């Protein structure tokens, strides 16, 4: 696995964790921000052929 793929997958995992935390804390604004970031990361992964488990 190259550095780009590893870094992207790490960012996705971190963003998923942050999104879950925001939802659990009831922070709707932060949850929206994290969801948008996660959507962008998934788009980037798809564009580069990175499989997200």
mmCIF file of the N, C-alpha and C atoms, coordinates in Angstrom:
data_MODEL
# 
_entry.id   MODEL 
# 
loop_
_atom_site.group_PDB 
_atom_site.id 
_atom_site.type_symbol 
_atom_site.label_atom_id 
_atom_site.label_alt_id 
_atom_site.label_comp_id 
_atom_site.label_asym_id 
_atom_site.label_entity_id 
_atom_site.label_seq_id 
_atom_site.pdbx_PDB_ins_code 
_atom_site.Cartn_x 
_atom_site.Cartn_y 
_atom_site.Cartn_z 
_atom_site.occupancy 
_atom_site.B_iso_or_equiv 
_atom_site.pdbx_formal_charge 
_atom_site.auth_seq_id 
_atom_site.auth_comp_id 
_atom_site.auth_asym_id 
_atom_site.auth_atom_id 
_atom_site.pdbx_PDB_model_num 
ATOM 1   N N  . UNK A 1 1  ? 0.855   -1.179 0.000  1.00 0.00 ? 1  UNK A N  1 
ATOM 2   C CA . UNK A 1 1  ? 0.000   0.000  0.000  1.00 0.00 ? 1  UNK A CA 1 
ATOM 3   C C  . UNK A 1 1  ? 0.901   1.242  0.000  1.00 0.00 ? 1  UNK A C  1 
ATOM 4   N N  . UNK A 1 2  ? 0.599   2.156  -0.899 1.00 0.00 ? 2  UNK A N  1 
ATOM 5   C CA . UNK A 1 2  ? 1.407   3.363  -0.978 1.00 0.00 ? 2  UNK A CA 1 
ATOM 6   C C  . UNK A 1 2  ? 0.972   4.385  0.079  1.00 0.00 ? 2  UNK A C  1 
ATOM 7   N N  . UNK A 1 3  ? 1.764   5.414  0.214  1.00 0.00 ? 3  UNK A N  1 
ATOM 8   C CA . UNK A 1 3  ? 1.519   6.423  1.255  1.00 0.00 ? 3  UNK A CA 1 
ATOM 9   C C  . UNK A 1 3  ? 0.202   7.164  1.021  1.00 0.00 ? 3  UNK A C  1 
ATOM 10  N N  . UNK A 1 4  ? -0.126  7.434  -0.240 1.00 0.00 ? 4  UNK A N  1 
ATOM 11  C CA . UNK A 1 4  ? -1.374  8.127  -0.539 1.00 0.00 ? 4  UNK A CA 1 
ATOM 12  C C  . UNK A 1 4  ? -2.576  7.316  -0.052 1.00 0.00 ? 4  UNK A C  1 
ATOM 13  N N  . UNK A 1 5  ? -2.601  6.033  -0.412 1.00 0.00 ? 5  UNK A N  1 
ATOM 14  C CA . UNK A 1 5  ? -3.703  5.160  -0.022 1.00 0.00 ? 5  UNK A CA 1 
ATOM 15  C C  . UNK A 1 5  ? -3.796  5.032  1.491  1.00 0.00 ? 5  UNK A C  1 
ATOM 16  N N  . UNK A 1 6  ? -2.665  4.808  2.130  1.00 0.00 ? 6  UNK A N  1 
ATOM 17  C CA . UNK A 1 6  ? -2.653  4.669  3.587  1.00 0.00 ? 6  UNK A CA 1 
ATOM 18  C C  . UNK A 1 6  ? -3.146  5.945  4.262  1.00 0.00 ? 6  UNK A C  1 
ATOM 19  N N  . UNK A 1 7  ? -2.687  7.080  3.785  1.00 0.00 ? 7  UNK A N  1 
ATOM 20  C CA . UNK A 1 7  ? -3.104  8.357  4.359  1.00 0.00 ? 7  UNK A CA 1 
ATOM 21  C C  . UNK A 1 7  ? -4.583  8.626  4.162  1.00 0.00 ? 7  UNK A C  1 
ATOM 22  N N  . UNK A 1 8  ? -5.077  8.300  2.967  1.00 0.00 ? 8  UNK A N  1 
ATOM 23  C CA . UNK A 1 8  ? -6.493  8.503  2.683  1.00 0.00 ? 8  UNK A CA 1 
ATOM 24  C C  . UNK A 1 8  ? -7.363  7.619  3.567  1.00 0.00 ? 8  UNK A C  1 
ATOM 25  N N  . UNK A 1 9  ? -7.000  6.360  3.689  1.00 0.00 ? 9  UNK A N  1 
ATOM 26  C CA . UNK A 1 9  ? -7.776  5.449  4.535  1.00 0.00 ? 9  UNK A CA 1 
ATOM 27  C C  . UNK A 1 9  ? -7.728  5.881  5.998  1.00 0.00 ? 9  UNK A C  1 
ATOM 28  N N  . UNK A 1 10 ? -6.592  6.390  6.446  1.00 0.00 ? 10 UNK A N  1 
ATOM 29  C CA . UNK A 1 10 ? -6.481  6.883  7.820  1.00 0.00 ? 10 UNK A CA 1 
ATOM 30  C C  . UNK A 1 10 ? -7.389  8.099  8.020  1.00 0.00 ? 10 UNK A C  1 
ATOM 31  N N  . UNK A 1 11 ? -7.417  9.004  7.051  1.00 0.00 ? 11 UNK A N  1 
ATOM 32  C CA . UNK A 1 11 ? -8.284  10.181 7.150  1.00 0.00 ? 11 UNK A CA 1 
ATOM 33  C C  . UNK A 1 11 ? -9.755  9.783  7.170  1.00 0.00 ? 11 UNK A C  1 
ATOM 34  N N  . UNK A 1 12 ? -10.110 8.772  6.376  1.00 0.00 ? 12 UNK A N  1 
ATOM 35  C CA . UNK A 1 12 ? -11.496 8.299  6.363  1.00 0.00 ? 12 UNK A CA 1 
ATOM 36  C C  . UNK A 1 12 ? -11.876 7.734  7.730  1.00 0.00 ? 12 UNK A C  1 
ATOM 37  N N  . UNK A 1 13 ? -11.014 6.904  8.299  1.00 0.00 ? 13 UNK A N  1 
ATOM 38  C CA . UNK A 1 13 ? -11.310 6.329  9.624  1.00 0.00 ? 13 UNK A CA 1 
ATOM 39  C C  . UNK A 1 13 ? -11.444 7.429  10.678 1.00 0.00 ? 13 UNK A C  1 
ATOM 40  N N  . UNK A 1 14 ? -10.545 8.402  10.654 1.00 0.00 ? 14 UNK A N  1 
ATOM 41  C CA . UNK A 1 14 ? -10.591 9.487  11.636 1.00 0.00 ? 14 UNK A CA 1 
ATOM 42  C C  . UNK A 1 14 ? -11.867 10.314 11.479 1.00 0.00 ? 14 UNK A C  1 
ATOM 43  N N  . UNK A 1 15 ? -12.249 10.571 10.242 1.00 0.00 ? 15 UNK A N  1 
ATOM 44  C CA . UNK A 1 15 ? -13.455 11.358 9.988  1.00 0.00 ? 15 UNK A CA 1 
ATOM 45  C C  . UNK A 1 15 ? -14.699 10.592 10.411 1.00 0.00 ? 15 UNK A C  1 
ATOM 46  N N  . UNK A 1 16 ? -14.724 9.287  10.173 1.00 0.00 ? 16 UNK A N  1 
ATOM 47  C CA . UNK A 1 16 ? -15.850 8.471  10.633 1.00 0.00 ? 16 UNK A CA 1 
ATOM 48  C C  . UNK A 1 16 ? -15.972 8.530  12.153 1.00 0.00 ? 16 UNK A C  1 
ATOM 49  N N  . UNK A 1 17 ? -14.846 8.463  12.842 1.00 0.00 ? 17 UNK A N  1 
ATOM 50  C CA . UNK A 1 17 ? -14.850 8.557  14.305 1.00 0.00 ? 17 UNK A CA 1 
ATOM 51  C C  . UNK A 1 17 ? -15.368 9.913  14.754 1.00 0.00 ? 17 UNK A C  1 
ATOM 52  N N  . UNK A 1 18 ? -14.888 10.981 14.110 1.00 0.00 ? 18 UNK A N  1 
ATOM 53  C CA . UNK A 1 18 ? -15.319 12.336 14.465 1.00 0.00 ? 18 UNK A CA 1 
ATOM 54  C C  . UNK A 1 18 ? -16.806 12.528 14.181 1.00 0.00 ? 18 UNK A C  1 
ATOM 55  N N  . UNK A 1 19 ? -17.294 11.959 13.100 1.00 0.00 ? 19 UNK A N  1 
ATOM 56  C CA . UNK A 1 19 ? -18.718 12.056 12.757 1.00 0.00 ? 19 UNK A CA 1 
ATOM 57  C C  . UNK A 1 19 ? -19.566 11.352 13.803 1.00 0.00 ? 19 UNK A C  1 
ATOM 58  N N  . UNK A 1 20 ? -19.158 10.167 14.195 1.00 0.00 ? 20 UNK A N  1 
ATOM 59  C CA . UNK A 1 20 ? -19.889 9.433  15.226 1.00 0.00 ? 20 UNK A CA 1 
ATOM 60  C C  . UNK A 1 20 ? -19.932 10.228 16.527 1.00 0.00 ? 20 UNK A C  1 
ATOM 61  N N  . UNK A 1 21 ? -18.808 10.790 16.917 1.00 0.00 ? 21 UNK A N  1 
ATOM 62  C CA . UNK A 1 21 ? -18.738 11.578 18.145 1.00 0.00 ? 21 UNK A CA 1 
ATOM 63  C C  . UNK A 1 21 ? -19.658 12.791 18.063 1.00 0.00 ? 21 UNK A C  1 
ATOM 64  N N  . UNK A 1 22 ? -19.643 13.485 16.935 1.00 0.00 ? 22 UNK A N  1 
ATOM 65  C CA . UNK A 1 22 ? -20.492 14.673 16.767 1.00 0.00 ? 22 UNK A CA 1 
ATOM 66  C C  . UNK A 1 22 ? -21.967 14.296 16.876 1.00 0.00 ? 22 UNK A C  1 
ATOM 67  N N  . UNK A 1 23 ? -22.336 13.185 16.263 1.00 0.00 ? 23 UNK A N  1 
ATOM 68  C CA . UNK A 1 23 ? -23.730 12.740 16.342 1.00 0.00 ? 23 UNK A CA 1 
ATOM 69  C C  . UNK A 1 23 ? -24.118 12.370 17.766 1.00 0.00 ? 23 UNK A C  1 
ATOM 70  N N  . UNK A 1 24 ? -23.228 11.658 18.459 1.00 0.00 ? 24 UNK A N  1 
ATOM 71  C CA . UNK A 1 24 ? -23.512 11.251 19.840 1.00 0.00 ? 24 UNK A CA 1 
ATOM 72  C C  . UNK A 1 24 ? -23.652 12.454 20.768 1.00 0.00 ? 24 UNK A C  1 
ATOM 73  N N  . UNK A 1 25 ? -22.884 13.515 20.476 1.00 0.00 ? 25 UNK A N  1 
ATOM 74  C CA . UNK A 1 25 ? -22.934 14.716 21.310 1.00 0.00 ? 25 UNK A CA 1 
ATOM 75  C C  . UNK A 1 25 ? -24.065 15.664 20.893 1.00 0.00 ? 25 UNK A C  1 
ATOM 76  N N  . UNK A 1 26 ? -24.757 15.316 19.813 1.00 0.00 ? 26 UNK A N  1 
ATOM 77  C CA . UNK A 1 26 ? -25.860 16.150 19.365 1.00 0.00 ? 26 UNK A CA 1 
ATOM 78  C C  . UNK A 1 26 ? -25.423 17.431 18.674 1.00 0.00 ? 26 UNK A C  1 
ATOM 79  N N  . UNK A 1 27 ? -24.201 17.463 18.185 1.00 0.00 ? 27 UNK A N  1 
ATOM 80  C CA . UNK A 1 27 ? -23.677 18.649 17.510 1.00 0.00 ? 27 UNK A CA 1 
ATOM 81  C C  . UNK A 1 27 ? -24.003 18.536 16.022 1.00 0.00 ? 27 UNK A C  1 
ATOM 82  N N  . UNK A 1 28 ? -25.170 19.041 15.644 1.00 0.00 ? 28 UNK A N  1 
ATOM 83  C CA . UNK A 1 28 ? -25.648 18.895 14.270 1.00 0.00 ? 28 UNK A CA 1 
ATOM 84  C C  . UNK A 1 28 ? -24.747 19.601 13.261 1.00 0.00 ? 28 UNK A C  1 
ATOM 85  N N  . UNK A 1 29 ? -24.261 20.777 13.603 1.00 0.00 ? 29 UNK A N  1 
ATOM 86  C CA . UNK A 1 29 ? -23.395 21.502 12.669 1.00 0.00 ? 29 UNK A CA 1 
ATOM 87  C C  . UNK A 1 29 ? -22.114 20.721 12.413 1.00 0.00 ? 29 UNK A C  1 
ATOM 88  N N  . UNK A 1 30 ? -21.461 20.268 13.473 1.00 0.00 ? 30 UNK A N  1 
ATOM 89  C CA . UNK A 1 30 ? -20.222 19.514 13.307 1.00 0.00 ? 30 UNK A CA 1 
ATOM 90  C C  . UNK A 1 30 ? -20.477 18.211 12.560 1.00 0.00 ? 30 UNK A C  1 
ATOM 91  N N  . UNK A 1 31 ? -21.602 17.578 12.821 1.00 0.00 ? 31 UNK A N  1 
ATOM 92  C CA . UNK A 1 31 ? -21.946 16.348 12.109 1.00 0.00 ? 31 UNK A CA 1 
ATOM 93  C C  . UNK A 1 31 ? -22.078 16.619 10.605 1.00 0.00 ? 31 UNK A C  1 
ATOM 94  N N  . UNK A 1 32 ? -22.674 17.732 10.240 1.00 0.00 ? 32 UNK A N  1 
ATOM 95  C CA . UNK A 1 32 ? -22.789 18.088 8.826  1.00 0.00 ? 32 UNK A CA 1 
ATOM 96  C C  . UNK A 1 32 ? -21.424 18.328 8.199  1.00 0.00 ? 32 UNK A C  1 
ATOM 97  N N  . UNK A 1 33 ? -20.564 19.005 8.921  1.00 0.00 ? 33 UNK A N  1 
ATOM 98  C CA . UNK A 1 33 ? -19.207 19.269 8.432  1.00 0.00 ? 33 UNK A CA 1 
ATOM 99  C C  . UNK A 1 33 ? -18.444 17.958 8.239  1.00 0.00 ? 33 UNK A C  1 
ATOM 100 N N  . UNK A 1 34 ? -18.519 17.090 9.225  1.00 0.00 ? 34 UNK A N  1 
ATOM 101 C CA . UNK A 1 34 ? -17.814 15.804 9.137  1.00 0.00 ? 34 UNK A CA 1 
ATOM 102 C C  . UNK A 1 34 ? -18.388 14.929 8.031  1.00 0.00 ? 34 UNK A C  1 
ATOM 103 N N  . UNK A 1 35 ? -19.705 14.955 7.845  1.00 0.00 ? 35 UNK A N  1 
ATOM 104 C CA . UNK A 1 35 ? -20.319 14.164 6.774  1.00 0.00 ? 35 UNK A CA 1 
ATOM 105 C C  . UNK A 1 35 ? -19.860 14.669 5.412  1.00 0.00 ? 35 UNK A C  1 
ATOM 106 N N  . UNK A 1 36 ? -19.789 15.978 5.251  1.00 0.00 ? 36 UNK A N  1 
ATOM 107 C CA . UNK A 1 36 ? -19.317 16.551 3.986  1.00 0.00 ? 36 UNK A CA 1 
ATOM 108 C C  . UNK A 1 36 ? -17.864 16.148 3.730  1.00 0.00 ? 36 UNK A C  1 
ATOM 109 N N  . UNK A 1 37 ? -17.044 16.186 4.755  1.00 0.00 ? 37 UNK A N  1 
ATOM 110 C CA . UNK A 1 37 ? -15.643 15.770 4.631  1.00 0.00 ? 37 UNK A CA 1 
ATOM 111 C C  . UNK A 1 37 ? -15.560 14.297 4.253  1.00 0.00 ? 37 UNK A C  1 
ATOM 112 N N  . UNK A 1 38 ? -16.372 13.467 4.897  1.00 0.00 ? 38 UNK A N  1 
ATOM 113 C CA . UNK A 1 38 ? -16.374 12.039 4.603  1.00 0.00 ? 38 UNK A CA 1 
ATOM 114 C C  . UNK A 1 38 ? -16.823 11.785 3.159  1.00 0.00 ? 38 UNK A C  1 
ATOM 115 N N  . UNK A 1 39 ? -17.834 12.501 2.713  1.00 0.00 ? 39 UNK A N  1 
ATOM 116 C CA . UNK A 1 39 ? -18.286 12.367 1.325  1.00 0.00 ? 39 UNK A CA 1 
ATOM 117 C C  . UNK A 1 39 ? -17.159 12.722 0.353  1.00 0.00 ? 39 UNK A C  1 
ATOM 118 N N  . UNK A 1 40 ? -16.436 13.806 0.639  1.00 0.00 ? 40 UNK A N  1 
ATOM 119 C CA . UNK A 1 40 ? -15.318 14.212 -0.220 1.00 0.00 ? 40 UNK A CA 1 
ATOM 120 C C  . UNK A 1 40 ? -14.213 13.162 -0.230 1.00 0.00 ? 40 UNK A C  1 
ATOM 121 N N  . UNK A 1 41 ? -13.917 12.598 0.933  1.00 0.00 ? 41 UNK A N  1 
ATOM 122 C CA . UNK A 1 41 ? -12.874 11.580 1.010  1.00 0.00 ? 41 UNK A CA 1 
ATOM 123 C C  . UNK A 1 41 ? -13.268 10.322 0.242  1.00 0.00 ? 41 UNK A C  1 
ATOM 124 N N  . UNK A 1 42 ? -14.529 9.934  0.323  1.00 0.00 ? 42 UNK A N  1 
ATOM 125 C CA . UNK A 1 42 ? -15.006 8.768  -0.427 1.00 0.00 ? 42 UNK A CA 1 
ATOM 126 C C  . UNK A 1 42 ? -14.961 9.038  -1.936 1.00 0.00 ? 42 UNK A C  1 
ATOM 127 N N  . UNK A 1 43 ? -15.292 10.260 -2.341 1.00 0.00 ? 43 UNK A N  1 
ATOM 128 C CA . UNK A 1 43 ? -15.207 10.631 -3.748 1.00 0.00 ? 43 UNK A CA 1 
ATOM 129 C C  . UNK A 1 43 ? -13.768 10.555 -4.236 1.00 0.00 ? 43 UNK A C  1 
ATOM 130 N N  . UNK A 1 44 ? -12.852 11.093 -3.439 1.00 0.00 ? 44 UNK A N  1 
ATOM 131 C CA . UNK A 1 44 ? -11.432 11.063 -3.770 1.00 0.00 ? 44 UNK A CA 1 
ATOM 132 C C  . UNK A 1 44 ? -10.927 9.626  -3.879 1.00 0.00 ? 44 UNK A C  1 
ATOM 133 N N  . UNK A 1 45 ? -11.343 8.793  -2.951 1.00 0.00 ? 45 UNK A N  1 
ATOM 134 C CA . UNK A 1 45 ? -10.950 7.380  -2.988 1.00 0.00 ? 45 UNK A CA 1 
ATOM 135 C C  . UNK A 1 45 ? -11.452 6.727  -4.278 1.00 0.00 ? 45 UNK A C  1 
ATOM 136 N N  . UNK A 1 46 ? -12.695 6.978  -4.636 1.00 0.00 ? 46 UNK A N  1 
ATOM 137 C CA . UNK A 1 46 ? -13.270 6.378  -5.848 1.00 0.00 ? 46 UNK A CA 1 
ATOM 138 C C  . UNK A 1 46 ? -12.520 6.855  -7.095 1.00 0.00 ? 46 UNK A C  1 
ATOM 139 N N  . UNK A 1 47 ? -12.185 8.129  -7.129 1.00 0.00 ? 47 UNK A N  1 
ATOM 140 C CA . UNK A 1 47 ? -11.474 8.674  -8.281 1.00 0.00 ? 47 UNK A CA 1 
ATOM 141 C C  . UNK A 1 47 ? -10.104 8.039  -8.477 1.00 0.00 ? 47 UNK A C  1 
ATOM 142 N N  . UNK A 1 48 ? -9.513  7.581  -7.381 1.00 0.00 ? 48 UNK A N  1 
ATOM 143 C CA . UNK A 1 48 ? -8.165  7.003  -7.438 1.00 0.00 ? 48 UNK A CA 1 
ATOM 144 C C  . UNK A 1 48 ? -8.155  5.497  -7.294 1.00 0.00 ? 48 UNK A C  1 
ATOM 145 N N  . UNK A 1 49 ? -9.341  4.892  -7.329 1.00 0.00 ? 49 UNK A N  1 
ATOM 146 C CA . UNK A 1 49 ? -9.416  3.444  -7.283 1.00 0.00 ? 49 UNK A CA 1 
ATOM 147 C C  . UNK A 1 49 ? -9.063  2.827  -5.942 1.00 0.00 ? 49 UNK A C  1 
ATOM 148 N N  . UNK A 1 50 ? -9.221  3.604  -4.882 1.00 0.00 ? 50 UNK A N  1 
ATOM 149 C CA . UNK A 1 50 ? -8.922  3.109  -3.540 1.00 0.00 ? 50 UNK A CA 1 
ATOM 150 C C  . UNK A 1 50 ? -10.175 2.433  -2.978 1.00 0.00 ? 50 UNK A C  1 
ATOM 151 N N  . UNK A 1 51 ? -10.046 1.177  -2.597 1.00 0.00 ? 51 UNK A N  1 
ATOM 152 C CA . UNK A 1 51 ? -11.160 0.440  -2.019 1.00 0.00 ? 51 UNK A CA 1 
ATOM 153 C C  . UNK A 1 51 ? -11.305 0.792  -0.539 1.00 0.00 ? 51 UNK A C  1 
ATOM 154 N N  . UNK A 1 52 ? -12.489 1.248  -0.170 1.00 0.00 ? 52 UNK A N  1 
ATOM 155 C CA . UNK A 1 52 ? -12.769 1.592  1.219  1.00 0.00 ? 52 UNK A CA 1 
ATOM 156 C C  . UNK A 1 52 ? -13.627 0.480  1.790  1.00 0.00 ? 52 UNK A C  1 
ATOM 157 N N  . UNK A 1 53 ? -13.130 -0.155 2.857  1.00 0.00 ? 53 UNK A N  1 
ATOM 158 C CA . UNK A 1 53 ? -13.851 -1.290 3.448  1.00 0.00 ? 53 UNK A CA 1 
ATOM 159 C C  . UNK A 1 53 ? -15.008 -0.842 4.285  1.00 0.00 ? 53 UNK A C  1 
# 
